[in-house]
Every structure is written in C-alpha cells, then in structure tokens.
Amino acid sequence: MGVSMREVAAAASVSVGTVSNVLNSPDKVAPATVIRVQAAIEALGFVRNDAARQLRAGRSRCVGLVVLDVGNPFFTDIARAAERRAGDHDLTVLLGTSDDDERREHAYIDAFDEQRVYGLLVSPIGDDLGRLDLLRRRGTPVILVDRDADGTPFDSVAVDDIAGGRLAVSHLCSIGRRQIAYVGGPAGLRQVADRRRGAEQAVAEVDGASLEVVETSALSVLAGREVGESLQRRSPAARPDAVFCANDLVAIGVLQAFTMLGGDVRVPDDIALIGYDDIDFAGSAVVPLSSVRQPTSLIGATAVELLISAATESPQRHRPSNPVFQPELVARASTLG
C-alpha cells in the first residue's frame, strides 16, 4: 500500500489541501511550508497517484506525439523542440512512431486516447483523418504536424513542400543540370507527393529539362542506397545528371552507393545530388550534401503552442490555425563542387 496524502499532511502538520497545493500550485503556499511538505514527501516515499488526478481533471498532463519515423533526425528534432516547449507549460511528451504503418498509427492514437492525453500531435500517414476527427470531436485537441490542414477542422503546422521541391530543382537547373531524377516514396505520403509537384513545376519552366521519378518503398538510407546502385548499373549516357531525393536519408544512401561502395559516379561532376530536411548528417557527409532546410525547432514549438491554445479555448470559440513556414535552400559541395 502506498503512502497517502493524508499521511504526508500528518507528518508535515498541515492539511491535505496544503499538500495538494504544494504538489499542484506551490506558488500559493508559503516557502517554508513547501519545504516542510517536500521533506515529508521525501521521507515517507510518497508518489503522486497521477491516474486519480487525471480522472478528477478529465485530462492528463501528457501530450501524445506520433511521427512517421523516429529514426529520421528530422522528426527527432521536432520531438525535442516540442518536448522543450511542453516542459515550459508543465506538460510531458510521450512519443510513438508509426513507421509509415497505418495500423501502428491507429494503435498509438487509440492508446493515447485511452490515457486521456492533454492533446495529440501527429504526422498522419494518409488523407483519411476520420479517426483523428472523432478524437477531436470528443474533446481531445489534435494538431497535425508536417501537414497543412487548411480547410479542415484541424490546427496544423507545416512547411510549403511544393515550394521546397521547386527550390531544389530550380537550383539543379541553375547549375546546368537537365536530366533530373526525383527519388522517394511511398508516393502516397503527402510530403513526397508535394515535393514531387514542386520539382515538376520547376522542370516545366526550363527548356530541355526533364524529370524521371524513381519511387522507393521507404524514406531510408537503405532505400537510397538501392537506388544509387541501380543508377550505377546504367550506362553513363542513360544516367540522370542530377538527383533530388525526398529526404536526406535517401540522399545519403544514394551518396554511399556512389562514393563508398566501389562506384564510378563522381558527385557532383557526373551527378549532382540534393536532399531535403537538412539534418545534421547532411553537412558532415563524405561529400557535404546540399539540402532544403525545414525549421524543425519552430515546427515543434509551434505545434505545442497551437495545442495549448486549442485546449484552453472553448470549442465554440476556437478557430483552427494553419501556419505554413517557408523552406530554405542550403547549397553545399554535392551540387556546387
């Protein structure tokens, strides 16, 4: 049997209400009393019953965060920024990764719902948001992360991926490349599709430019390496002269195939290479990788702020907010030599 608040109160010679205030609103209690109660808590080994507190409040102090791939530093950076901002508001972030699997995504959504989380931050896999809308209508704030939800009932924070795709391919065309390959997938991911659309728009504006689409099953280093190896097996005349990858992990895999596995492709002399996200590894690759930078810290922090706003406003007065940030081109040796 655990130690009760009543026992803590008796040991500190205060009321149960004072113990509760020390735990939840210490600014309402005299500093000397706070010290005395904290000493009693430590001496008795009292552990707060958060489940009971959650039932009374109707909502926990935990925020659920579901990302596509926690192994991708892009999402890791978003999670860290969200965790820092949540901590400023006495909230804790619980992280789950869907691994681009809708069943896993649904399982995490259901688990966080059962835990009565304060709110949910999620990078959804597909366009069917029905499960998330049901959660929202039951009173749990839901913020879409790395997805523009303008025109829907959801708050969201995103980056203009169409503009990012245009940036990448316009840069490749500006250095004289015309036979461009776009590498990434699955194609059903909104981010992959939007970056491709931007690439197509950029190619359409340049005479003689073309875009070959090479779909991958995942946005991983291994998937990129497989594509790089397949490009190496082509004759030099059949290869593209530039490759735009849907994220930096894919680009790093392509680069490994070209430079570290006995290949004969020189970057950028034979094939210029650019990624997306500008993760920390990009700048320290064997050939520093050009990339399209996303403001990960701003995305994570803004998502938490939107969540708090949605949680504290009445549903009748809340109006969804959908900020969209602009990406930035970071050109390095993989395109500039």
Salt bridges, closest charged atoms under 4 A:
ASP50 OD1 - ARG53 NH2 2.53
ASP77 OD1 - ARG80 NH1 3.83
ASP88 OD2 - ARG85 NE 3.69
ASP99 OD2 - ARG104 NE 3.79
ASP101 OD1 - ARG103 NE 3.63
ASP110 OD2 - ARG131 NH2 3.01
ASP113 OD2 - ARG138 NH2 2.07
ASP127 OD1 - ARG147 NH1 3.58
ASP127 OD1 - ARG190 NH2 2.76
ASP133 OD1 - ARG136 NH2 2.76
ASP133 OD2 - ARG137 NE 3.12
ASP155 OD1 - HIS318 NE2 2.75
ASP161 OD1 - ARG195 NE 3.12
ASP194 OD1 - ARG197 NH1 3.77
GLU200 OE2 - ARG196 NE 2.94
GLU205 OE2 - ARG166 NH2 2.98
GLU212 OE2 - ARG234 NH2 2.58
ASP264 OD1 - ARG239 NH2 3.20
ASP269 OD2 - ARG266 NH1 3.92
ASP270 OD1 - ARG266 NH2 3.08
ASP278 OD2 - ARG293 NE 2.71
ASP278 OD1 - ARG332 NH1 2.90
GLU305 OE2 - ARG85 NH1 3.01
GLU305 OE2 - HIS89 NE2 3.31
GLU313 OE1 - HIS318 ND1 2.99
GLU328 OE1 - ARG293 NH1 3.82
